[in-house]
Amino acid sequence: MLLSLLSERPTAVRGEGVWLYDADGRAYLDGCSGAVAANIGHGVAEVADAMAAQARMVAFPHRSQFHNEPAERLAGELAAWTGGQLPYAMFTSSGSEAVEAAVQLALRYHAARGDAERTIVLSRRMSYHGATLGARSAGGNPVRRAPFAPLLHDWPQVDAPYCYRCPLRLDPGSCGSACLGSLEDAIAAHGPDRVAAFIAEPITGASAGALRPPAGYYERVRETCDQFGVLFIADEVMTGAGRTGRPFGHQHWDARPDILTFGKGIGGGYVALAGILCTSEVAEAVAKLPGGPGIGHTFTDTPVAAAAGGAVVAYLREFDLIRRAAQLGPQVRQALCDLAESHGGGIVGDVRGEGLMWGLELVADRQRRTPYPAHARVTARLLAIAKRHGLLLYPAGGGIDGSLGDAVLVAPPLTIGDDDLAELLRRLGVALDDLAAELAVDAAATTPVR
């Protein structure tokens, strides 16, 4: 029996476009691309055909014995997405593995340069970088870390660019990315000769609901990393493959990473596929080490997964879906802002994001930005209500301290049409109204009688 069967949920039997269908024939509008992964939608025959054709030819030539054409071709496609700035690739089976590989590669790079003491990886508070032990060590969410704390590295975290709740209480339009001072302070405190890398999601995903930094933030990240010889790792597992209207999310700013992780959308939900890209400087340094980079797994660079990724990239190109995400972004933002005013009785405090990756933060008091108490389970309740209305959303709560802060992600497949987008917004509005009504009943029940 699957562990997931310990909690009740329907059985999915079919997917088509932006819709999923369960065993009882009920349809669900996929408003979050599963886990923000099904970027090209469900039921795309071209991807299944590419996987089947490759499996019939050769499925598993191990990377220690052979190269294979699908992986080499996909590496070239992704390098081209970066304009050749990150020309080297390695493929893994999950975003967590990709983060592990990126962190290990950073340490190997410094070792190759005679800086083996650089073993600290800095990340941001309330970040999420995966579920394996190294990836959890790099994550900054205390609630997700706590059950595994004895096994994790106690790496330091720095302030996140949480403009709605600025940790420095500054105006994001004029703050000059002051929150980056904590990055500089952390490097100084732990020793510039001991910090290997800084990892950050270009737009924070499920740990805080699509936080988008102020202008100039990532340019200063790049400057700071260069100043102290620290590698910048862009975690693009969620923001890559066109999700934000660019091939990769960091491309909204002038801030090239040294190492980039990707996943989710690159496999489109059709196959477990993720990986890393890196600069020539990083790749050529570790290649000189005895044994080379020394990273990878059994299913690293396998051709069937790469064939699926190649078909996803081809589909994105054929239907110009990355540009479509960019064009839809302002329209979706405005529609969500309008929804926040017309539905839910004012419980939507903030709308933020880019392209087709949007976060809604829910608050008890919009003027004071007061969060709901954790025991109210507002995020989980909105997800359940939306699902009853046939709409799937993704949880992004806990952004304040791991427990407090309710938010959801709205991130449909990039293939969503105008009619389905209108239906998504309609169902979301109904769900917000229902949630507001439930919360009003809760408030009335707890108000003391005078």
C-alpha positions in Angstrom: 0.0 0.0 0.0 1.2 3.5 -0.8 2.0 5.7 2.2 -0.2 8.4 0.5 -3.2 6.1 1.0 -3.1 7.0 4.7 -4.9 10.2 3.7 -8.1 10.2 1.7 -8.0 11.6 -1.8 -9.5 10.6 -5.2 -7.7 8.4 -7.8 -6.6 10.3 -10.9 -7.2 8.3 -14.1 -6.8 10.8 -17.0 -5.4 14.2 -17.9 -6.1 16.4 -20.8 -4.9 20.0 -21.3 -5.4 21.8 -18.0 -7.9 19.3 -16.7 -7.5 16.1 -14.5 -10.2 13.5 -14.1 -10.8 11.1 -11.2 -12.1 7.5 -11.1 -15.6 8.8 -10.5 -15.5 11.0 -13.6 -15.1 14.3 -11.8 -13.1 17.0 -13.5 -10.6 19.3 -11.8 -9.1 22.4 -13.3 -5.4 22.2 -12.6 -4.7 25.7 -11.3 -1.3 24.9 -10.0 0.2 22.4 -12.6 0.3 19.7 -10.0 3.3 20.9 -8.0 4.0 23.7 -10.5 5.5 21.0 -12.8 3.0 20.3 -15.6 4.1 23.3 -17.6 2.8 22.1 -20.9 -0.4 20.5 -19.6 -1.6 16.9 -19.4 -2.0 14.3 -22.1 0.6 15.6 -24.6 1.1 12.7 -26.9 4.4 14.0 -28.3 6.1 13.6 -25.0 4.8 10.0 -24.5 5.8 9.1 -28.0 9.3 10.5 -27.5 9.8 8.5 -24.4 8.5 5.3 -26.0 10.6 5.7 -29.1 13.8 6.2 -27.0 12.9 3.2 -24.7 12.6 1.0 -27.7 16.1 2.0 -28.9 18.1 2.1 -25.6 16.9 2.9 -22.1 19.9 2.6 -19.9 23.4 3.1 -21.1 25.1 4.1 -17.8 26.9 7.4 -17.8 30.1 5.9 -16.6 30.3 3.8 -19.8 28.5 5.8 -22.5 27.3 9.2 -23.6 23.9 9.3 -25.2 22.4 11.6 -27.8 19.1 12.7 -26.1 21.0 13.9 -23.0 23.7 15.7 -25.0 21.0 17.3 -27.2 18.9 18.5 -24.2 22.0 19.9 -22.5 22.6 22.0 -25.6 19.0 23.2 -25.6 19.2 24.3 -22.0 22.6 26.0 -22.4 21.1 27.9 -25.3 18.3 29.2 -23.0 21.1 30.8 -21.0 22.7 32.4 -24.0 25.7 30.1 -23.6 26.5 31.5 -20.1 25.9 28.1 -18.4 27.1 25.6 -21.1 27.6 22.5 -18.9 24.7 20.3 -17.7 24.0 17.2 -15.6 20.6 15.6 -15.3 19.1 14.1 -12.1 15.8 12.6 -11.1 14.5 15.4 -8.8 14.9 18.9 -7.8 16.2 17.8 -4.4 18.9 15.8 -6.1 19.7 18.8 -8.3 20.2 20.9 -5.2 22.4 18.3 -3.6 24.5 18.1 -6.8 24.8 21.9 -7.0 25.9 22.2 -3.4 28.4 19.3 -3.8 29.7 20.9 -7.1 30.2 24.2 -5.2 32.3 22.5 -2.6 34.3 20.6 -5.2 34.9 23.8 -7.1 36.4 25.5 -4.1 38.5 22.4 -3.3 39.9 22.4 -6.8 41.0 26.0 -6.3 42.7 25.2 -3.0 39.9 26.5 -0.8 38.7 23.3 0.8 37.7 25.1 4.0 34.8 26.7 2.1 32.0 24.4 3.2 29.2 26.7 4.4 26.2 27.3 2.1 24.1 30.3 2.9 20.3 30.4 2.1 17.4 32.6 3.0 14.9 32.3 5.8 11.7 30.6 4.8 13.3 29.1 1.7 12.7 25.6 0.5 15.2 23.7 -1.6 14.2 20.1 -1.4 13.5 17.1 0.8 16.8 15.2 0.9 19.2 15.9 3.8 21.5 18.3 2.0 18.7 20.1 0.4 16.9 20.4 3.7 20.1 21.7 5.3 20.1 24.5 2.7 16.4 25.3 3.3 15.4 28.0 5.7 12.0 26.8 6.9 12.3 25.8 10.6 9.1 23.7 10.6 10.2 21.6 7.7 13.7 21.3 9.2 12.7 20.4 12.7 11.8 16.7 12.4 15.2 16.0 10.8 17.3 18.5 12.7 19.8 15.9 14.1 20.8 15.0 10.6 21.1 18.4 9.1 23.9 21.0 8.7 23.2 24.0 10.8 24.0 26.4 8.0 23.0 30.1 8.5 20.1 31.8 6.8 19.8 35.4 5.8 16.8 37.8 5.4 14.5 37.1 2.5 13.1 39.9 0.2 9.7 39.6 1.8 8.5 43.1 0.7 4.9 42.7 2.0 6.4 42.1 5.4 9.8 43.8 5.1 12.0 42.6 7.9 13.5 46.1 8.0 10.2 47.9 7.7 11.3 49.8 4.6 9.6 50.8 1.4 10.5 48.3 -1.4 10.4 51.1 -3.9 13.3 52.9 -2.2 14.9 50.4 0.1 17.9 49.7 -2.2 17.6 46.0 -1.3 18.7 46.7 2.2 17.8 43.2 3.3 20.9 42.1 1.4 22.9 43.6 4.3 22.3 40.3 6.2 24.0 38.4 3.4 27.1 40.5 3.7 26.9 40.3 7.5 26.6 36.5 7.3 29.6 36.2 5.0 31.7 38.4 7.3 30.5 36.6 10.5 31.3 33.1 9.2 34.4 34.0 7.3 34.7 34.8 3.6 37.2 32.0 3.4 34.6 29.5 4.7 31.5 30.4 2.7 31.2 28.3 -0.5 27.8 29.4 -1.9 24.6 31.4 -1.6 21.5 29.6 -2.8 18.2 31.4 -3.6 15.0 30.9 -5.6 14.7 33.8 -8.1 11.0 34.0 -7.1 10.3 32.1 -3.8 7.8 29.3 -4.4 6.0 27.1 -2.0 7.6 28.3 1.2 6.2 31.8 1.0 4.0 32.2 -2.0 5.9 33.7 -5.0 8.0 36.4 -3.3 9.4 38.7 -5.9 12.4 40.8 -4.8 12.7 44.6 -5.3 14.5 46.0 -8.3 18.3 45.7 -8.0 18.2 42.8 -5.5 19.8 40.2 -7.6 22.3 42.5 -9.2 23.6 43.2 -5.6 23.6 39.4 -4.9 25.9 39.0 -7.9 28.1 41.9 -6.7 28.3 40.6 -3.2 29.1 37.0 -4.3 31.8 38.3 -6.6 33.3 40.5 -3.9 33.8 37.6 -1.5 34.4 34.7 -4.0 31.1 33.0 -3.1 29.2 31.1 -5.8 25.7 32.1 -6.5 23.3 29.1 -7.0 19.9 30.0 -8.5 17.4 27.4 -7.5 15.2 27.3 -10.6 13.4 24.0 -9.9 10.1 25.9 -9.8 10.8 29.1 -11.8 12.5 27.4 -14.8 11.1 26.0 -18.1 9.2 29.2 -18.9 7.1 29.4 -15.8 7.8 33.1 -15.2 7.8 34.2 -18.8 11.5 33.7 -19.3 13.3 30.4 -19.9 14.7 30.8 -16.3 13.5 33.2 -13.6 16.9 34.8 -12.9 16.7 36.3 -16.4 14.3 39.0 -15.2 17.4 40.6 -13.7 21.0 41.1 -14.7 22.5 38.5 -12.4 24.0 35.4 -14.0 24.3 32.5 -11.5 27.4 30.3 -11.3 25.3 27.2 -10.9 21.6 26.8 -11.7 19.2 24.0 -10.7 16.2 23.0 -12.7 13.4 20.4 -12.5 9.6 20.2 -12.4 8.6 21.9 -15.6 11.5 20.6 -17.7 10.0 17.1 -17.4 6.5 18.6 -17.6 5.2 16.1 -15.1 5.8 13.3 -17.6 9.0 12.0 -16.2 11.2 12.5 -13.1 13.8 14.9 -14.6 15.9 17.7 -13.1 19.5 18.8 -13.1 22.1 21.5 -13.0 23.7 23.9 -15.3 27.0 25.6 -14.6 29.6 28.0 -16.0 32.7 26.9 -17.9 34.8 28.1 -15.0 33.1 25.8 -12.5 33.1 22.8 -14.8 36.7 23.1 -16.0 37.9 23.5 -12.4 36.3 20.3 -11.1 37.2 18.4 -14.2 40.9 18.6 -13.0 40.2 16.9 -9.7 41.1 13.3 -9.3 37.9 11.4 -10.2 36.4 14.6 -11.8 33.3 16.2 -10.2 32.4 13.0 -8.2 28.7 13.7 -8.2 25.7 11.9 -9.7 23.4 8.9 -9.2 22.3 5.7 -10.9 19.8 7.5 -13.2 22.0 10.6 -13.9 21.8 11.6 -17.6 19.6 8.7 -18.7 18.2 8.9 -22.3 14.5 8.2 -21.8 14.1 11.1 -19.3 16.2 13.3 -21.5 14.1 12.4 -24.5 11.0 13.5 -22.5 12.7 16.8 -21.6 13.6 17.4 -25.2 10.0 16.9 -26.3 8.9 19.3 -23.6 11.3 21.9 -24.8 10.2 21.4 -28.4 6.6 21.8 -27.3 7.3 25.0 -25.5 9.0 26.3 -28.6 6.4 25.1 -31.1 3.6 26.8 -29.3 5.6 29.8 -28.1 4.5 29.1 -24.6 7.2 31.0 -22.8 6.2 34.2 -24.5 2.6 33.4 -23.8 3.4 33.2 -20.1 5.1 36.6 -20.3 2.1 38.1 -22.1 -0.5 36.6 -19.7 1.4 37.7 -16.6 0.1 41.3 -16.3 -3.4 40.1 -17.3 -3.4 37.5 -14.6 -2.0 39.9 -12.0 -4.8 42.4 -12.7 -7.5 39.7 -12.6 -6.2 38.4 -9.2 -6.0 41.9 -7.8 -9.6 42.5 -9.0 -10.6 39.2 -7.4 -9.0 40.3 -4.1 -11.2 43.3 -4.0 -14.5 41.7 -5.1 -14.3 38.3 -3.4 -13.3 36.9 0.0 -14.4 40.0 2.0 -10.9 41.4 2.1 -9.0 38.3 3.2 -6.5 38.5 0.3 -3.8 40.8 1.5 -1.2 40.5 -1.2 -0.9 39.4 -4.9 2.6 38.8 -6.1 4.5 36.9 -8.7 5.5 36.8 -12.4 4.4 35.2 -15.6 2.1 32.3 -14.7 3.4 31.9 -11.1 1.3 33.9 -8.6 0.9 33.9 -4.9 -2.1 35.1 -2.8 -1.4 35.8 0.8 -4.4 35.6 3.1 -4.8 37.9 6.2 -7.2 38.4 9.0 -6.8 42.2 8.8 -5.8 43.7 5.5 -4.9 47.1 7.0 -2.7 45.7 9.7 -1.6 42.7 7.6 -2.4 40.5 10.5 -1.9 36.8 9.8 -4.4 34.2 10.9 -3.4 32.0 13.8 -1.8 28.7 12.6 -4.5 26.6 14.3 -7.1 28.2 11.9 -5.5 26.2 9.1 -6.6 28.8 6.5 -4.3 27.6 3.7 -5.5 24.0 4.0 -9.1 25.1 4.2 -8.9 27.1 1.0 -7.3 24.2 -0.8 -10.1 21.9 0.3 -12.8 24.3 -0.6 -11.3 25.0 -4.0 -11.0 21.3 -4.6 -14.7 20.8 -3.8 -15.3 23.4 -6.5 -13.1 21.4 -8.9 -10.1 23.7 -8.7 -6.6 22.7 -7.7 -4.3 25.2 -5.9 -0.9 24.7 -4.3 -0.1 25.4 -0.6 2.5 28.1 0.1 1.8 28.9 3.7 4.1 29.4 6.7 6.0 32.2 5.1 6.4 34.3 8.3 8.0 31.8 10.6 7.3 28.4 9.2 3.8 28.2 10.9 2.3 31.7 10.5 1.4 33.1 7.2 -1.3 31.7 4.8 -0.7 31.7 1.1 -1.5 29.7 -2.0 0.1 29.5 -5.5 -1.9 30.0 -8.7 0.2 28.5 -11.5 -1.7 26.8 -14.2 -0.1 25.1 -17.2 1.3 27.6 -19.7 -1.1 26.1 -22.3 -4.2 27.5 -20.5 -6.7 29.1 -22.9 -8.7 32.2 -22.2 -11.9 30.4 -21.4 -10.2 28.0 -18.9 -8.4 31.0 -17.4 -11.7 32.7 -16.9 -13.1 29.6 -15.3 -10.1 29.3 -13.0 -10.7 32.8 -11.8 -14.4 32.2 -11.3 -13.9 29.1 -9.2 -11.2 30.8 -7.2 -13.6 33.7 -6.5 -16.3 31.3 -5.3 -13.7 29.5 -3.1 -12.6 32.7 -1.5 -16.1 33.7 -0.7 -16.8 30.3 0.8 -13.7 30.5 2.9 -14.5 34.0 4.1 -18.0 32.8 5.1 -16.5 29.9 7.1 -14.0 32.3 8.8 -16.8 34.7 9.7 -18.7 31.8 11.4 -15.5 30.9 13.3 -15.1 34.6 14.5 -18.7 34.8 15.6 -18.4 31.6 17.6 -15.3 32.8 19.4 -16.6 36.4 20.1 -17.5 36.6 23.8 -21.1 37.5 24.6 -21.4 40.8 26.5 
